[in-house]
Amino acid sequence: MVQVQGEHDGFPNFEIFKKKDFGAWEPVYTFDAPANGKGILSLFPPMDVTGINHAI
């Protein structure tokens, strides 16, 4: 099992993948900045995406 917790800026895009026993890569967490209405100004404080808690 992989668990991701935390926060990040709203820009750029973020992706976290896992791979088990030489199998295919599986996405654990993805964030698409433009699809969420975020751009380069989202690099400034505060953190735009908080409360991340994904497990797979």
Stockholm file with secondary structure:
# STOCKHOLM 1.0

chainA/1-56         MVQVQGEHDGFPNFEIFKKKDFGAWEPVYTFDAPANGKGILSLFPPMDVTGINHAI
#=GR chainA/1-56 SS CCEEEEEECSSSCEEEEECCTTCCCEEEEEECTGGGTCCGGGGSSSCSEEEEEEEC
#=GC SS_cons        CCEEEEEECSSSCEEEEECCTTCCCEEEEEECTGGGTCCGGGGSSSCSEEEEEEEC
//
